[in-house]
């Protein structure tokens, strides 16, 4: 006899495994635990409750098989097929706004399915559109597969538009039951929000400014390490998917902006050298102290410990803005280069702090903070309405270089091909072929090949099991009704953990039990299931091979190259405009913004794809941060005015900018090559010059440090390659 894992008595009669026996205890521990298995188990319970409740109510209570079908698949599509991140309440909030979309999709699918050509055209257009909405962020991307299924379901016989009411009622019931289950069944603990992470990092920045304001006016090794760790904690790849500020809305954009500004500020503080002579600077205003008060205020605002209104929580930020403006406008007497460089470095710190404070205010107060903005260029999104921001996001990805566009084309073509085959050959249960094409088509052909092989194996085994059950039980629907919840619970618990083979095999048994209750079924139903999955899998493989077969891996390298070459040109053009005191000739930063958008989306998809090789990889996060540093620094320099540089200062700035630009065009180095920062510091800068010269020098030096960081190969294993 085996001992209980906990070594204790879990109740019940001796030798009789009741609900508190070993099996029940394991399930209870799994439901209460953390990790992939407990998460899948909790979601399986919620999905099973919602799907079975709606199915049994409509089928056996209302005697409406159409509503029963849509109630079950409405819950299953948005719970098991979708991958909406977050806790139950977070997923429920997403489901609420997807419900009207589900009505539209079911209605469109019902009326377009009457003819094969209209059904194929509808699948192509709507399948592309629903998949393309994934560009709006993880939540929209997670809901997309389930919405696809809700459109696919009415695309097949029987063509009965007069049953639209039952279809809509069933789908609504299933999704509403799922919303209730997500809200109230087995609640989960929410991960740390991104706003709180930024608040913690801001508090670290406040401690850094305090330490830098006291002798010896430099950060200790421990504080430097803490600053680096705080900056790393804001990497999107290290943040829970549901908490990433990746949406197109104002608050999400502002929170993402705050995270980037915080990382920039921490990097600037870590590199801030002591003042000349290790004596406190005599310049007034004291920018470092003002920055410290501002980041402390910002931390309190984001963590919710300070009021979010205009009257409270912005005094220090306003004071810093005035101090920065006063310090920028000053024309100090000639001094040493060390003093002027330190002053320029403090202005860099002040600028990053102002950016953080402004973005945090927008993230907390939304559009209420927009009228007070004095930097509409950097915060262009602050005064735009939600539809404009959505359009801007989607329009930015409307091209073949966007991975979201590529994925949408791949899915739309695969679904249209599957619908064409199903319509021409009159496949029974042809939507299974489309479902297979939808669920098995991956972003790379290697992933698709692997998933298809596993899915076919699992489907074959599941079909054999289902065939035996159907042949044995025959028409006794009570057996199917009793067995369905248990099989569904196991299927949705095991599938997400054990992989696509288990998922397809168990789902084959589930749908067999469902359709056996809707109409008389024989073992041939399992045979049809195998045929449909084979057809859908082959279609998925074909379009996985034809449409961008390498996914985001090649696209990321190409988009990063475009980003860095665009950034290089921005560095050269900005420096030329500043040197000649011609801000009117400032470069247009729209190409750099667009390149950043495409590179960030490619990186987001790259993190979910398998590595093509083992060994070191480029630090793509460092590439993206460098692009932002170029964009922000260029805007900051061009917003200031000053005299043209003298010949010595102009020559130094041009040489340094050329070196940085050449380094940007060479980076990132291919994996496995020796690091080469590429951008030399050049000759020592002149001792004297206008304040704007030293601001440009600090910016170029910071970009040189970025190049060094990019060239350092990130030696990670395949298991951690997505970082």
C-alpha positions in Angstrom: 0.0 0.0 0.0 1.3 3.5 -0.9 1.7 6.1 1.7 -0.1 9.4 1.3 2.1 12.1 0.0 1.4 14.3 3.0 1.8 11.5 5.5 -1.4 12.3 7.3 -5.0 11.0 7.7 -7.3 12.8 5.3 -10.5 11.4 6.7 -13.0 8.9 5.5 -13.3 5.2 6.5 -10.1 3.2 6.5 -9.4 1.7 3.1 -12.3 3.6 1.4 -11.0 6.5 -0.7 -13.8 9.0 -0.2 -13.7 12.7 -1.4 -11.1 13.5 1.2 -9.0 10.4 0.4 -5.7 10.5 -1.6 -7.3 11.3 -5.0 -9.5 14.0 -3.6 -6.6 15.4 -1.6 -4.4 15.7 -4.6 -7.1 17.5 -6.5 -7.7 19.9 -3.7 -4.0 20.7 -3.4 -3.8 21.2 -7.1 -6.7 23.6 -7.1 -5.1 25.6 -4.2 -1.6 25.5 -5.5 0.4 27.7 -8.0 2.0 26.9 -11.3 0.8 25.6 -14.7 -1.0 22.5 -13.4 -3.1 24.2 -10.7 -3.9 27.0 -13.1 -5.1 24.6 -15.7 -7.1 22.6 -13.1 -8.9 25.8 -11.9 -9.7 26.9 -15.4 -10.9 23.4 -16.3 -13.4 23.5 -13.4 -14.7 26.9 -14.5 -14.9 25.9 -18.1 -16.7 22.6 -17.3 -19.2 24.3 -15.0 -20.1 27.0 -17.5 -20.2 24.7 -20.6 -22.1 21.8 -19.0 -24.6 24.1 -17.2 -25.5 25.9 -20.4 -25.6 22.7 -22.5 -27.8 20.7 -20.1 -30.1 23.6 -19.4 -30.8 24.2 -23.1 -30.8 20.5 -24.2 -32.7 18.8 -21.4 -34.5 21.7 -19.9 -35.5 23.8 -22.9 -35.3 21.0 -25.5 -33.3 23.3 -27.8 -30.4 21.5 -29.4 -29.2 24.5 -31.3 -29.0 26.7 -28.2 -27.3 23.8 -26.4 -24.6 23.6 -29.0 -23.9 27.3 -29.0 -24.0 27.5 -25.2 -21.4 24.7 -24.9 -19.1 26.0 -27.6 -19.6 29.6 -26.5 -18.1 28.7 -23.1 -15.4 26.3 -24.5 -14.3 28.7 -27.2 -13.7 31.6 -24.8 -12.2 29.5 -22.1 -10.4 26.5 -23.5 -9.5 27.7 -27.0 -8.8 31.3 -26.0 -5.8 32.2 -23.8 -6.8 35.4 -22.1 -4.2 36.2 -19.5 -4.8 37.2 -15.9 -7.0 36.2 -13.0 -10.7 35.3 -13.2 -12.0 38.9 -12.8 -9.4 40.2 -15.3 -10.6 37.5 -17.9 -14.2 38.3 -17.0 -13.7 41.9 -17.9 -12.3 40.9 -21.3 -15.3 38.6 -21.9 -17.7 41.4 -21.2 -16.5 43.5 -24.1 -16.2 40.4 -26.4 -19.8 39.5 -25.9 -21.1 42.1 -28.5 -18.4 41.0 -30.9 -19.6 37.4 -30.5 -23.1 38.4 -31.5 -21.8 40.1 -34.6 -19.7 37.1 -35.6 -22.5 34.5 -35.0 -24.9 36.6 -37.0 -22.4 37.2 -39.9 -21.5 33.5 -40.0 -25.2 32.4 -40.1 -26.1 34.5 -43.1 -22.8 34.2 -45.0 -22.8 30.3 -44.7 -25.7 29.9 -47.1 -23.4 29.8 -50.2 -19.9 28.4 -50.3 -18.4 31.4 -52.1 -19.8 33.9 -49.5 -18.8 31.6 -46.6 -15.2 31.4 -48.0 -15.0 35.1 -48.6 -16.4 35.8 -45.1 -13.9 33.5 -43.5 -11.1 35.1 -45.4 -12.0 38.6 -44.4 -13.3 38.1 -40.9 -10.7 35.5 -40.1 -8.0 38.0 -41.1 -9.7 40.9 -39.1 -10.2 38.9 -35.9 -6.6 37.6 -36.0 -5.2 41.1 -36.8 -6.8 42.6 -33.7 -4.1 40.7 -31.8 -2.0 43.8 -32.5 -4.0 45.5 -29.8 -2.2 43.6 -27.0 -2.2 40.3 -25.1 -5.8 40.4 -24.0 -7.1 40.9 -27.5 -4.7 38.3 -28.8 -5.9 35.9 -26.2 -9.5 36.3 -27.1 -9.0 36.1 -30.8 -9.0 32.2 -31.3 -12.2 31.9 -29.3 -13.9 34.5 -31.4 -12.7 32.8 -34.5 -14.5 29.6 -33.4 -17.7 31.5 -32.7 -17.6 32.6 -36.4 -16.6 29.2 -37.7 -19.4 27.3 -35.9 -22.4 28.7 -37.9 -20.5 28.5 -41.2 -21.7 24.9 -41.9 -24.9 23.0 -42.5 -27.7 23.1 -41.5 -28.2 26.5 -43.1 -31.0 27.7 -40.9 -31.0 31.5 -40.5 -34.4 31.2 -38.7 -32.5 29.6 -35.8 -30.3 32.7 -35.3 -32.3 33.6 -32.1 -31.4 30.2 -30.6 -27.8 30.5 -31.7 -27.4 34.0 -30.1 -29.3 33.0 -27.0 -27.1 29.9 -26.5 -23.8 31.7 -27.2 -24.8 34.5 -24.8 -25.8 32.0 -22.1 -22.5 30.1 -22.4 -20.4 33.3 -22.2 -22.4 34.8 -19.4 -22.1 31.6 -17.3 -18.3 31.6 -18.0 -18.1 35.3 -16.8 -19.9 34.3 -13.6 -17.6 31.3 -13.2 -14.5 33.4 -13.7 -15.7 35.9 -11.2 -16.8 33.7 -8.4 -15.3 30.1 -8.7 -11.9 29.4 -7.3 -10.5 33.0 -7.2 -6.9 33.5 -7.9 -4.3 35.9 -6.5 -3.4 38.8 -8.9 0.2 39.3 -9.9 2.0 42.5 -9.0 0.6 45.3 -11.3 3.0 47.1 -13.6 2.1 50.4 -11.9 3.3 49.0 -8.6 6.5 47.7 -10.3 7.1 51.2 -11.6 6.4 52.6 -8.2 9.0 50.3 -6.6 11.6 51.2 -9.2 10.8 54.9 -8.7 11.4 54.5 -5.0 14.7 53.0 -5.8 15.5 56.0 -8.0 14.6 58.3 -5.1 17.1 56.5 -2.9 19.7 56.9 -5.6 19.2 60.6 -5.8 19.4 60.9 -2.0 22.7 59.0 -2.0 24.1 61.0 -4.9 23.4 64.2 -3.0 25.6 63.2 -0.1 29.4 62.7 0.1 31.0 61.0 -1.7 28.4 62.0 -4.3 28.5 58.5 -5.9 26.4 55.4 -5.7 27.7 52.5 -3.6 28.1 49.1 -5.3 25.0 47.8 -3.5 22.8 50.8 -4.6 24.1 50.5 -8.1 23.1 46.8 -8.1 19.7 47.6 -6.7 19.2 50.3 -9.4 20.1 47.8 -12.1 17.8 45.1 -10.6 14.9 47.7 -10.4 15.4 48.5 -14.1 15.4 44.9 -15.1 12.2 44.2 -13.2 10.4 46.4 -15.7 11.4 44.4 -18.7 8.0 43.3 -20.3 9.3 39.8 -20.7 9.7 39.5 -16.9 6.2 40.9 -16.2 3.1 38.8 -16.0 1.3 38.9 -19.3 -1.9 40.3 -18.0 0.0 43.1 -16.3 2.0 44.3 -19.3 0.9 47.7 -20.5 0.7 46.6 -24.1 -2.8 47.9 -25.1 -3.5 50.8 -27.4 -5.4 52.9 -24.8 -4.2 56.1 -23.2 -3.5 54.7 -19.8 -1.7 51.6 -21.1 0.5 53.7 -23.4 1.3 56.1 -20.5 2.2 53.3 -18.2 4.5 51.7 -20.7 6.0 55.2 -21.2 6.5 55.5 -17.5 8.3 52.2 -17.4 10.7 53.2 -20.1 11.3 56.5 -18.5 12.1 54.8 -15.2 14.6 52.5 -16.8 16.2 55.4 -18.5 16.4 57.4 -15.2 17.9 54.5 -13.3 20.5 54.0 -16.1 21.4 57.8 -16.0 21.7 57.8 -12.2 23.9 54.7 -12.2 26.3 56.5 -14.7 26.2 59.9 -13.0 29.7 60.8 -12.1 30.5 62.8 -8.9 30.7 66.6 -9.3 34.2 68.0 -10.1 36.4 68.0 -7.0 33.8 65.8 -5.2 32.2 69.0 -4.0 28.4 69.7 -4.3 27.7 71.8 -7.4 27.0 75.4 -6.6 24.5 75.8 -9.5 21.0 76.6 -8.6 18.4 75.3 -8.8 19.4 71.9 -7.3 18.2 69.6 -10.1 19.2 66.4 -8.3 17.3 67.2 -5.1 14.3 68.3 -7.2 14.4 65.0 -9.2 14.5 63.1 -5.9 11.4 64.7 -4.6 9.6 64.2 -7.9 10.4 60.4 -8.2 9.3 60.0 -4.5 6.1 61.8 -5.3 5.6 59.7 -8.5 6.2 56.5 -6.6 3.5 57.4 -4.0 1.1 58.3 -6.8 1.5 55.0 -8.7 1.4 52.9 -5.6 -1.9 54.5 -4.5 -0.6 56.1 -1.3 -1.0 59.7 -2.7 -4.0 61.4 -4.0 -4.4 61.4 -7.8 -6.0 64.8 -8.2 -4.3 67.8 -9.7 -4.1 69.7 -6.4 -2.2 66.9 -4.7 0.7 64.8 -6.0 2.2 67.1 -8.7 3.9 69.9 -6.7 7.4 68.4 -6.9 7.0 67.6 -10.6 5.9 71.1 -11.3 8.9 72.5 -9.4 11.2 70.2 -11.3 9.8 71.4 -14.6 10.4 75.0 -13.6 13.9 74.2 -12.3 14.8 72.3 -15.5 13.5 75.2 -17.6 15.5 77.7 -15.6 18.6 75.7 -15.7 18.3 75.1 -19.5 17.7 78.8 -20.1 20.7 79.9 -18.1 23.8 81.0 -19.9 26.4 80.3 -17.2 29.8 81.9 -17.3 32.6 80.0 -18.9 33.7 77.1 -16.7 35.6 73.9 -17.1 34.5 71.1 -19.3 34.0 68.8 -16.3 31.6 71.3 -14.6 29.6 71.8 -17.8 29.4 68.0 -18.5 28.2 67.3 -15.0 25.5 70.0 -15.4 24.4 68.5 -18.7 24.2 65.1 -17.1 22.0 66.5 -14.4 19.7 68.0 -17.1 19.5 64.4 -18.6 18.4 63.1 -15.2 15.9 65.9 -14.8 14.5 65.3 -18.3 14.0 61.5 -17.6 12.4 62.4 -14.3 10.0 64.9 -15.9 9.1 62.3 -18.5 8.4 59.7 -15.8 6.3 62.1 -13.7 4.2 63.2 -16.7 3.6 59.7 -17.9 2.7 58.5 -14.5 0.2 61.4 -14.2 -1.4 60.3 -17.5 -1.5 56.7 -16.3 -3.3 57.6 -13.1 -5.6 60.4 -14.2 -6.0 59.6 -17.9 -7.3 62.4 -20.1 -7.8 64.7 -17.1 -4.0 65.2 -17.1 -3.8 65.9 -20.8 -4.6 69.7 -20.8 -1.7 70.4 -18.5 0.9 68.9 -20.8 3.7 71.1 -22.0 5.3 68.5 -24.2 2.7 67.3 -26.7 5.3 65.9 -29.0 6.6 63.3 -26.6 3.1 62.6 -25.3 1.4 62.7 -28.6 -1.2 60.2 -27.5 -2.5 62.2 -24.5 -5.1 64.2 -26.3 -6.4 61.5 -28.6 -9.6 59.6 -28.2 -9.7 55.8 -27.8 -10.8 55.1 -31.4 -7.9 57.2 -32.7 -5.4 55.3 -30.6 -6.8 52.0 -31.8 -6.6 53.1 -35.4 -3.1 54.4 -34.9 -2.1 51.0 -33.5 -3.7 48.9 -36.2 -2.6 51.2 -39.0 0.9 51.0 -37.8 0.8 47.2 -38.4 -1.0 47.3 -41.7 1.8 46.0 -43.8 3.7 42.8 -44.6 6.6 43.7 -42.3 4.4 43.4 -39.2 4.3 40.0 -37.6 0.6 40.6 -36.6 -0.2 41.2 -40.3 1.7 38.1 -41.3 -0.1 36.0 -38.7 -3.5 37.3 -39.8 -2.8 36.6 -43.4 -1.6 33.1 -42.6 -4.7 32.3 -40.5 -7.2 33.9 -42.9 -5.8 32.0 -45.9 -5.7 28.7 -44.0 -9.3 29.1 -42.7 -10.6 30.1 -46.2 -8.9 27.0 -47.8 -10.4 24.7 -45.1 -13.8 26.2 -45.7 -13.4 25.7 -49.5 -12.5 22.1 -49.1 -15.3 21.5 -46.6 -17.8 23.1 -48.9 -16.8 21.4 -52.1 -16.4 18.0 -50.6 -19.4 18.3 -48.2 -17.4 17.1 -45.3 -19.7 16.1 -42.4 -18.7 18.2 -39.3 -16.5 20.2 -41.6 -16.0 22.9 -39.0 -13.6 20.4 -37.3 -11.3 20.8 -40.3 -11.3 24.6 -39.8 -10.9 24.2 -36.1 -7.8 22.0 -36.7 -6.4 24.6 -39.2 -7.0 27.3 -36.6 -5.5 25.6 -33.6 -2.6 23.8 -35.3 -1.2 26.6 -37.5 1.8 28.1 -35.7 3.9 31.1 -36.5 6.8 29.0 -37.8 6.7 26.0 -40.1 8.8 23.9 -37.6 6.3 24.6 -34.8 3.4 23.7 -37.2 5.0 20.5 -38.2 5.6 19.4 -34.6 2.1 20.4 -33.5 0.5 18.5 -36.4 2.4 15.3 -35.7 1.4 15.4 -32.1 -2.2 16.3 -32.9 -2.6 13.5 -35.4 -1.3 11.0 -32.9 -3.5 12.3 -30.2 -6.5 12.5 -32.4 -6.0 8.9 -33.6 -5.8 7.6 -30.0 -8.8 9.7 -28.9 -10.8 8.6 -31.9 -10.1 4.9 -31.0 -11.3 5.5 -27.5 -14.4 7.5 -28.7 -15.2 4.8 -31.2 -15.1 2.1 -28.6 -17.3 4.1 -26.3 -19.9 4.9 -29.0 -20.0 1.3 -30.2 -20.4 0.0 -26.6 -22.9 2.6 -25.2 -24.8 3.0 -28.5 -27.9 5.1 -28.0 -27.9 5.4 -24.2 -27.6 9.2 -24.0 -27.8 9.2 -20.2 -24.4 7.6 -20.0 -23.0 10.3 -22.3 -24.6 13.0 -20.2 -23.1 11.6 -16.9 -19.7 11.1 -18.4 -19.3 14.4 -20.2 -18.5 16.6 -17.2 -15.8 14.2 -15.9 -14.2 13.8 -19.3 -14.3 17.5 -20.0 -12.7 18.2 -16.6 -9.9 15.8 -17.3 -9.5 17.1 -20.9 -9.2 20.7 -20.0 -6.9 20.0 -17.1 -4.5 17.7 -18.9 -4.5 19.3 -22.4 -2.9 22.6 -21.5 -0.2 20.9 -19.4 0.7 17.8 -21.5 0.6 19.5 -24.9 -1.3 19.5 -28.2 -1.4 15.7 -28.6 -3.2 15.2 -25.3 -5.4 18.2 -26.0 -6.5 16.9 -29.4 -7.0 13.3 -28.1 -9.1 14.3 -25.1 -11.1 16.9 -27.1 -12.0 14.2 -29.6 -13.6 12.2 -26.8 -15.4 15.3 -25.5 -16.9 16.3 -28.9 -17.9 12.7 -29.5 -19.9 12.6 -26.2 -21.4 16.0 -27.0 -22.6 15.1 -30.5 -23.8 11.7 -29.4 -26.3 13.6 -27.2 -27.4 15.9 -29.9 -28.2 13.2 -32.5 -27.8 9.4 -32.8 -24.2 8.6 -33.4 -22.1 5.6 -34.2 -18.4 4.8 -34.1 -18.1 6.4 -37.5 -18.3 9.8 -35.8 -14.8 9.2 -34.6 -13.7 8.3 -38.1 -15.1 11.6 -39.4 -13.2 13.4 -36.7 -9.9 11.9 -37.8 -10.6 12.8 -41.5 -11.4 16.4 -40.6 -8.3 16.8 -38.4 -6.1 15.4 -41.1 -7.5 17.8 -43.7 -7.2 20.8 -41.4 -3.7 19.8 -40.3 -2.4 19.5 -43.9 -3.9 22.9 -44.8 -2.2 24.4 -41.7 1.1 22.9 -42.8 0.8 24.2 -46.3 0.1 27.7 -45.3 2.7 27.5 -42.5 5.2 26.7 -45.2 4.1 29.3 -47.7 3.4 32.3 -45.5 6.5 33.5 -43.6 7.6 30.1 -42.5 10.3 31.3 -40.0 7.9 33.5 -38.0 9.3 36.4 -36.1 12.9 35.2 -35.9 14.1 36.5 -39.2 11.6 39.4 -39.0 13.0 40.5 -35.6 16.6 40.7 -37.0 15.4 42.6 -40.1 13.2 45.0 -38.1 16.0 45.5 -35.5 18.4 46.3 -38.4 15.9 48.8 -39.8 15.4 50.3 -36.4 19.1 50.8 -35.8 19.8 52.2 -39.3 16.9 54.6 -38.9 18.3 55.6 -35.4 21.7 56.1 -36.9 20.4 58.6 -39.5 18.4 60.3 -36.7 21.6 60.7 -34.7 23.5 62.2 -37.6 20.7 64.5 -38.7 20.0 65.7 -35.1 23.6 66.4 -34.4 23.9 68.3 -37.7 20.9 70.4 -36.8 22.1 71.2 -33.3 25.6 72.0 -34.4 24.4 74.5 -36.9 21.7 75.9 -34.6 19.0 75.1 -37.1 16.2 73.3 -35.2 13.9 74.1 -38.2 16.0 71.5 -40.1 15.2 68.8 -37.5 14.7 65.3 -38.8 11.2 63.8 -39.0 11.1 61.1 -36.3 8.0 59.4 -37.7 10.1 56.7 -39.4 11.9 56.0 -36.2 8.6 55.7 -34.3 7.3 53.3 -36.9 10.5 51.2 -36.8 10.2 51.0 -33.0 6.6 49.7 -33.3 7.5 46.9 -35.7 10.6 45.9 -33.8 8.7 45.7 -30.5 5.9 43.6 -32.0 8.4 41.2 -33.6 10.2 40.9 -30.3 7.0 40.1 -28.5 6.2 37.2 -30.9 9.8 36.1 -30.9 9.6 35.3 -27.2 7.0 32.7 -27.8 8.8 30.8 -30.5 11.4 28.1 -30.2 15.0 28.9 -30.8 16.5 28.0 -34.1 19.9 27.3 -32.5 21.5 27.0 -29.1 24.1 29.4 -27.7 24.3 33.2 -27.2 21.7 35.6 -28.6 21.6 39.3 -29.1 20.0 41.4 -26.3 17.0 42.5 -28.2 15.7 44.5 -25.2 18.9 46.6 -25.3 18.2 47.3 -29.0 14.7 48.5 -28.3 15.9 50.7 -25.4 18.5 52.2 -27.6 15.9 53.1 -30.2 13.9 54.9 -27.5 17.0 56.7 -26.2 17.7 58.0 -29.7 14.1 59.2 -30.1 13.8 60.9 -26.8 17.3 62.5 -26.8 16.8 63.8 -30.3 13.5 65.5 -29.4 15.1 66.9 -26.2 18.0 68.4 -28.0 15.9 69.9 -30.8 13.5 71.5 -28.4 16.3 73.6 -26.9 17.9 76.7 -28.5 21.5 77.9 -28.5 24.2 79.3 -30.6 26.0 77.4 -33.3 29.0 75.4 -32.2 32.5 76.8 -32.7 34.6 74.8 -35.2 36.4 72.7 -32.5 33.1 71.7 -30.8 31.4 71.1 -34.1 34.2 68.8 -35.3 34.1 66.8 -32.1 30.3 66.4 -32.2 30.3 65.4 -35.8 33.1 62.8 -35.2 31.4 61.4 -32.2 28.0 61.3 -33.9 29.5 59.5 -36.9 31.1 56.9 -34.7 27.8 56.3 -32.9 25.9 56.1 -36.2 28.4 53.6 -37.6 28.1 51.5 -34.4 24.3 51.5 -34.7 24.4 50.3 -38.3 26.7 47.4 -37.3 24.7 46.3 -34.3 23.5 43.9 -33.2 26.3 41.5 -33.8 25.4 38.0 -35.0 25.2 35.5 -32.2 28.5 34.1 -31.3 30.7 37.0 -32.5 33.0 39.0 -30.4 31.5 42.1 -28.9 32.5 45.3 -30.7 31.0 48.5 -29.3 31.9 50.1 -32.6 31.4 53.7 -31.6 34.6 55.3 -30.3 34.5 58.2 -27.9 36.9 60.0 -30.3 39.2 62.7 -29.2 38.7 64.4 -25.8 36.0 67.1 -26.0 37.0 70.7 -25.9 37.2 72.3 -22.5 34.6 75.0 -23.3 31.4 75.3 -25.3 27.8 76.3 -25.1 25.5 74.3 -22.7 23.8 72.6 -25.7 27.2 71.2 -26.8 27.6 69.4 -23.5 24.0 68.2 -23.6 24.7 66.6 -27.0 27.9 65.1 -25.7 26.1 63.5 -22.8 23.5 62.1 -25.2 26.2 60.6 -27.5 28.1 59.2 -24.6 24.9 57.5 -23.3 24.3 56.0 -26.8 27.9 54.7 -26.8 27.2 53.0 -23.5 24.0 51.5 -25.2 26.2 50.2 -28.0 28.5 48.5 -25.6 25.6 46.9 -23.8 24.1 45.6 -27.1 27.4 44.2 -28.2 27.7 42.1 -25.0 26.2 38.7 -26.0 23.5 37.5 -23.8 24.6 34.0 -22.9 21.4 32.2 -22.1 20.3 28.7 -22.7 17.4 27.6 -24.9 15.1 27.4 -21.9 15.6 31.1 -21.1 16.0 32.4 -24.6 12.8 34.4 -24.5 14.1 36.8 -22.0 
